[in-house]
């Protein structure tokens, strides 16, 4: 495992060389820290990584000018080689939140955090995960900047946010940009998946379809649809009743997807086994309909699949999904495509649980992107190892690989001497910081 890890790091070493410094060695140590430390802070990683230094890690993440974009592009290319160009290959879009205390971290604000299930102080980012229905890894991300930051140029400047990013960009716009970038980079996926947070945006779905992307996107139970062509028309005006209407209306009223689902007869539900998992077979009841969606503004309604998924054993747990897959797509295939969104949740669990995605000391724009890029790199290595061990070790998990790395990678020596050395190192840094503040204050007072 250690030899494979070393070879993987050698492949990516060139991305961390700048005109003035070669950061490849520090990048290697940082990745080792993500695998070896229980808490992925600079000091915690430096405490366990051989030749690790907290100050080096901080500089590498916060100040070093290496560009994260080429690294992310290469991650996408390598992930595509393993997961792309299959009928089951999917690019799944979802956002993740990172709860934070205080207001210094870039983009932090009171926002919805799914991790806590409430509005709280956090950062939010939109991610793309590539999956083939069995394995997965993140291939891109976009940081979401709230309005209160956009309206505060001084705060943006202090956090190092580029001018181009200091504008209102919705999460669905970030998602579209991710999809376009993935195609431009040659990532091969059969369809795009997302949850109802994106499905509630009609423009997002239309833009995907206009770009000839197949999508499978959840919608809320209040989503309105027509079960037949809505018959858009401009109502005839009544003489003497004001100006003639120019706005088109539907000839028949819509119905919510929830109400439509309640009217599905028992014989129209089909039970499918989507996959085997650690809790047994995942079985769901599926019904589907061809429906029309129209937001009242678009030139024409769109005719899509409505996939209704009911959990076996919990008939009130129902999920609704739009898809523009071809009209003759088998219902089982639609159900399997809908089930692919599971893998983005697994990716977040693996990233936060095994690779330090949520444990970081990144206050600025650059440091956040640097750290998340390194986490994506660690997750790509895990993917490569899992693929390399197939067939044979089907039960091999990300946690198993991290445990093997902890066991095989060199570590700082343990014991009393190592503890004293770490404490002395921290004291030296603290003493240096105190002396620096005194010198700064003395110069200010003297001036």
C-alpha positions in Angstrom: 0.0 0.0 0.0 2.8 2.4 0.9 4.5 1.8 -2.5 1.3 2.5 -4.4 0.8 5.6 -2.4 4.3 6.8 -3.2 3.8 6.1 -6.9 0.5 8.0 -6.9 2.1 11.0 -5.2 4.9 11.0 -7.8 2.3 11.3 -10.6 0.9 14.4 -9.1 4.1 16.0 -7.8 4.6 18.3 -10.8 1.4 20.2 -10.1 2.9 21.6 -6.9 6.0 23.2 -8.4 6.0 26.9 -8.7 8.6 29.3 -10.2 10.2 29.8 -6.8 9.5 26.6 -4.9 8.9 22.9 -5.2 6.1 22.0 -2.9 5.9 18.4 -4.0 7.4 17.1 -0.7 5.1 19.1 1.4 2.1 18.0 -0.7 3.2 14.4 -0.1 3.4 15.0 3.7 0.0 16.8 3.7 -1.7 13.8 1.9 0.0 11.5 4.5 -1.5 13.7 7.2 -5.0 13.4 5.8 -4.6 9.6 6.0 -2.8 9.3 9.3 -4.2 12.0 11.6 -7.5 11.5 13.4 -8.1 15.3 13.3 -6.8 16.9 10.1 -5.6 20.2 11.6 -2.1 21.4 10.8 -0.8 20.5 14.2 -2.5 17.2 14.4 -1.1 16.1 11.0 2.4 17.4 11.9 2.3 15.4 15.1 2.0 12.1 13.3 3.6 12.6 9.8 7.3 11.9 9.4 9.1 15.2 9.0 5.7 17.0 9.2 5.7 20.6 10.2 2.5 22.6 11.1 4.0 25.8 9.7 4.9 24.2 6.4 1.4 22.8 6.1 -0.2 26.1 6.9 2.0 27.9 4.2 1.3 25.1 1.7 -2.5 25.5 2.1 -2.9 29.2 2.8 0.0 31.0 1.0 1.6 28.8 -1.6 0.6 29.9 -5.1 0.2 26.5 -6.7 -3.0 26.4 -8.9 -5.7 23.9 -7.8 -7.4 24.0 -11.2 -4.9 21.8 -13.1 -5.0 19.3 -10.2 -8.8 19.1 -10.3 -8.7 18.7 -14.1 -6.3 15.7 -13.8 -8.4 14.2 -11.0 -11.4 14.3 -13.4 -9.3 12.7 -16.2 -8.1 9.9 -13.9 -11.5 9.3 -12.4 -13.1 9.1 -15.9 -10.6 6.4 -16.9 -12.0 4.2 -14.0 -15.6 5.2 -13.9 -16.6 6.9 -17.1 -18.0 5.8 -20.4 -20.4 3.2 -19.0 -24.2 3.0 -19.3 -24.3 3.5 -15.5 -21.8 6.4 -15.4 -23.4 9.4 -13.8 -22.3 12.9 -12.7 -24.1 13.6 -9.5 -24.4 17.2 -8.3 -25.0 18.1 -4.6 -24.0 20.6 -2.1 -22.3 20.1 1.2 -22.1 22.4 4.2 -19.3 23.0 6.7 -20.4 24.4 10.1 -18.1 27.1 11.3 -17.9 29.3 14.4 -17.2 33.0 14.1 -17.2 35.0 11.0 -13.6 35.0 9.7 -13.8 31.9 7.5 -14.4 32.7 3.8 -18.1 32.7 2.8 -19.4 31.8 6.3 -22.9 32.9 7.0 -26.2 31.7 8.4 -27.3 29.2 5.8 -29.1 25.9 5.6 -26.8 23.0 6.6 -28.0 19.5 5.7 -25.4 18.1 8.1 -27.2 19.7 11.1 -30.7 19.8 9.5 -31.2 23.5 10.2 -30.0 27.0 9.4 -26.7 27.7 11.1 -23.3 29.4 10.7 -21.6 27.5 7.9 -19.8 27.5 4.5 -21.5 25.8 1.5 -20.1 24.4 -1.7 -21.5 22.6 -4.7 -19.7 19.3 -5.6 -19.8 16.9 -8.5 -19.2 13.2 -7.9 -18.6 10.7 -10.7 -19.9 7.2 -10.2 -20.4 4.0 -12.2 -23.0 2.7 -9.8 -20.5 0.8 -7.7 -17.7 3.2 -6.9 -17.4 7.0 -6.7 -15.1 10.0 -6.3 -15.6 13.8 -6.4 -14.3 15.4 -9.6 -15.1 19.1 -9.2 -16.4 21.7 -6.7 -17.6 25.4 -6.6 -17.6 27.5 -3.4 -20.9 29.3 -2.9 -20.6 32.9 -1.9 -23.6 34.4 0.0 -25.0 37.9 -0.7 -23.7 39.4 2.6 -20.1 38.7 1.4 -20.7 39.9 -2.1 -21.9 43.2 -0.7 -18.8 43.6 1.5 -15.8 44.3 -0.8 -13.4 44.8 2.1 -14.3 41.4 3.6 -13.8 39.8 0.2 -10.5 41.5 -0.2 -9.3 40.3 3.2 -10.3 36.7 2.3 -8.5 36.8 -1.0 -11.7 36.2 -3.1 -10.9 36.9 -6.8 -12.8 39.7 -8.5 -14.5 37.3 -10.9 -16.0 35.4 -7.9 -17.5 38.4 -6.2 -20.9 38.3 -7.9 -24.2 36.5 -7.3 -23.9 33.0 -8.6 -26.7 30.6 -7.6 -26.0 27.0 -6.7 -27.8 25.8 -9.8 -25.6 28.1 -11.9 -22.6 26.6 -10.2 -24.0 23.2 -11.0 -24.5 24.0 -14.7 -20.9 25.3 -14.9 -19.6 22.1 -13.4 -21.5 20.0 -15.9 -20.2 22.1 -18.8 -16.7 22.0 -17.5 -16.9 18.2 -17.0 -17.9 17.8 -20.7 -15.1 20.1 -21.8 -12.6 18.1 -19.9 -13.8 14.9 -21.6 -15.4 13.3 -18.6 -17.9 10.7 -20.0 -21.2 10.2 -18.1 -24.5 9.0 -19.3 -26.6 11.4 -17.2 -26.7 14.1 -14.6 -28.3 13.6 -11.2 -29.3 16.1 -8.5 -31.7 16.6 -5.6 -34.9 18.7 -5.3 -32.9 21.8 -4.4 -31.9 21.9 -8.1 -35.1 20.3 -9.4 -37.1 23.2 -8.1 -35.2 25.5 -10.6 -37.0 25.2 -13.9 -34.2 27.0 -15.7 -31.7 24.4 -14.5 -33.6 21.5 -16.0 -34.3 23.4 -19.2 -30.6 24.3 -19.5 -29.5 20.7 -19.1 -32.0 19.5 -21.7 -31.0 22.3 -24.1 -27.4 21.2 -23.7 -28.6 17.7 -24.7 -27.8 16.3 -21.3 -29.9 13.5 -19.9 -30.9 14.3 -16.3 -32.6 12.5 -13.4 -33.4 15.2 -10.9 -35.6 15.1 -7.8 -38.5 17.5 -7.3 -40.6 18.6 -4.3 -44.0 17.0 -3.7 -45.6 20.4 -4.5 -44.2 20.4 -8.1 -47.1 21.0 -10.5 -47.5 18.9 -13.7 -50.0 18.1 -16.4 -50.9 14.6 -17.3 -51.7 15.7 -20.8 -50.6 18.5 -23.2 -51.6 21.6 -21.3 -52.9 23.4 -24.4 -51.2 26.8 -24.0 -53.1 29.7 -25.4 -53.8 33.4 -25.0 -57.3 33.8 -23.6 -59.8 35.7 -25.7 -60.4 39.2 -24.4 -63.7 40.5 -23.4 -64.7 43.8 -25.1 -64.7 46.7 -22.7 -62.8 44.8 -20.0 -59.5 46.5 -20.3 -56.4 45.7 -22.4 -56.3 42.3 -24.2 -54.3 39.7 -22.4 -51.0 38.7 -23.9 -50.0 36.1 -21.3 -50.6 32.5 -22.2 -52.5 30.1 -20.0 -53.0 26.4 -19.8 -56.3 25.0 -21.0 -56.5 22.6 -18.0 -55.4 23.0 -14.4 -52.2 21.3 -13.2 -51.9 18.8 -10.4 -49.2 18.3 -7.8 -47.0 15.3 -8.1 -48.1 14.3 -4.6 -51.7 14.3 -5.6 -50.9 12.4 -8.8 -49.1 9.7 -6.8 -52.0 9.2 -4.5 -54.1 8.3 -7.6 -51.8 5.7 -8.9 -53.7 2.3 -8.7 -52.0 -0.7 -7.0 -51.4 -2.5 -10.2 -49.2 0.3 -11.6 -46.6 -0.1 -8.8 -43.7 -2.4 -9.6 -41.2 -3.7 -7.0 -37.6 -3.6 -8.0 -34.3 -4.6 -6.3 -31.9 -1.9 -7.1 -28.8 -3.2 -5.5 -27.4 -5.4 -2.7 -26.0 -3.4 0.3 -24.8 -4.1 3.8 -28.3 -3.9 5.2 -29.6 -6.4 2.6 -31.3 -5.9 -0.7 -32.5 -2.4 -1.5 -36.0 -2.8 -2.7 -38.4 -0.1 -3.8 -41.8 0.3 -5.4 -41.8 2.3 -8.6 -44.5 3.9 -10.7 -43.9 6.3 -13.6 -45.9 8.6 -15.8 -45.2 10.8 -18.7 -46.1 14.4 -17.6 -45.7 17.9 -18.9 -44.0 20.6 -16.9 -44.4 24.4 -17.6 -43.4 27.3 -15.4 -45.8 29.8 -16.9 -43.0 31.7 -18.7 -41.3 29.3 -21.1 -42.4 29.1 -24.8 -43.4 25.5 -24.6 -44.0 22.8 -22.0 -41.6 20.0 -21.6 -42.7 16.4 -21.6 -40.7 14.3 -19.2 -40.8 11.1 -17.1 -42.1 11.5 -13.5 -40.6 8.7 -11.5 -42.4 8.0 -8.2 -40.4 5.9 -5.7 -42.0 4.5 -2.6 -39.9 2.8 0.1 -40.8 -0.8 0.9 -42.1 -0.9 4.4 -42.7 2.8 4.5 -45.4 3.7 2.0 -45.5 7.3 3.2 -41.8 7.8 2.3 -42.1 8.9 -1.4 -39.6 10.5 -3.7 -40.5 12.3 -6.9 -38.1 12.7 -9.8 -38.1 14.2 -13.3 -36.1 12.7 -16.1 -35.8 13.6 -19.8 -34.5 10.2 -20.7 -35.9 8.8 -24.0 -39.6 8.1 -23.8 -39.1 4.3 -24.3 -36.6 4.0 -21.4 -37.6 0.9 -19.3 -39.0 1.7 -15.9 -36.3 -0.5 -14.2 -33.6 1.6 -15.8 -35.3 4.8 -14.7 -35.4 3.4 -11.1 -31.7 2.5 -11.3 -30.8 5.9 -12.6 -32.7 7.6 -9.8 -30.9 5.4 -7.2 -27.5 6.7 -8.3 -27.9 9.8 -6.1 -27.0 7.6 -3.2 -23.4 7.7 -4.2 -22.9 11.5 -3.7 -24.0 11.0 -0.1 -21.5 8.2 0.3 -18.8 10.4 -1.2 -19.5 13.1 1.5 -19.4 10.5 4.2 -16.1 9.1 3.0 -14.6 12.6 2.5 -15.6 13.9 5.9 -15.1 10.6 7.8 -11.8 9.4 6.3 -10.1 12.2 4.4 -10.6 15.4 6.5 -13.0 17.1 4.2 -14.7 18.8 7.2 -11.6 19.2 9.4 -9.6 22.1 8.1 -8.0 25.4 9.1 -8.8 27.3 5.9 -9.8 30.9 6.5 -9.3 32.3 3.0 -10.5 31.5 -0.6 -7.2 30.0 -1.7 -6.7 27.9 1.4 -10.3 26.4 1.2 -9.7 25.4 -2.5 -6.3 24.0 -1.7 -7.4 21.9 1.1 -10.5 20.5 -0.7 -8.3 19.7 -3.7 -6.0 17.7 -1.5 -9.0 15.8 -0.1 -10.2 15.1 -3.6 -6.7 13.8 -4.4 -6.8 11.5 -1.4 -10.2 10.2 -2.4 -9.0 9.5 -5.9 -6.2 7.3 -4.5 -8.8 5.4 -2.5 -10.8 4.8 -5.6 -7.7 3.6 -7.5 -6.9 1.1 -4.8 -10.4 -0.2 -4.6 -10.5 -0.7 -8.4 -7.1 -2.3 -8.3 -8.2 -4.9 -5.8 -11.2 -6.1 -7.9 -12.2 -8.8 -8.4 -11.3 -10.4 -5.1 -11.8 -7.8 -2.4 -15.4 -6.6 -3.1 -15.8 -5.6 0.6 -12.8 -3.3 0.6 -13.9 0.1 2.0 -12.3 3.5 2.1 -11.9 3.0 5.8 -10.0 -0.2 5.2 -7.6 1.6 2.9 -7.1 4.5 5.3 -6.3 2.0 8.1 -3.8 0.2 5.9 -2.1 3.6 5.1 -1.9 4.4 8.8 -0.2 1.0 9.4 2.2 1.2 6.5 3.2 4.9 6.1 6.2 6.1 8.2 5.1 8.0 11.3 6.8 10.2 13.8 8.2 8.2 16.7 5.9 7.9 19.7 6.8 8.1 23.4 8.0 10.7 25.9 10.7 12.2 23.8 8.4 12.8 20.9 5.8 14.4 23.1 8.3 16.7 24.7 9.7 17.6 21.2 6.2 18.5 19.9 5.5 20.6 23.0 8.8 22.4 22.6 8.1 23.0 18.9 4.8 24.6 19.7 6.4 26.7 22.4 9.0 27.9 20.0 6.4 28.9 17.5 4.3 30.6 20.2 7.4 32.4 21.5 8.3 33.6 18.0 4.8 34.9 17.4 4.8 36.8 20.7 8.2 38.3 19.9 7.0 39.3 16.4 3.9 41.1 17.9 6.1 42.9 20.4 8.5 44.0 17.6 5.5 45.2 15.5 4.1 47.1 18.5 7.5 48.6 19.2 7.9 49.9 15.6 4.4 51.3 15.7 5.0 53.1 19.0 8.4 54.4 17.8 6.9 55.7 14.6 
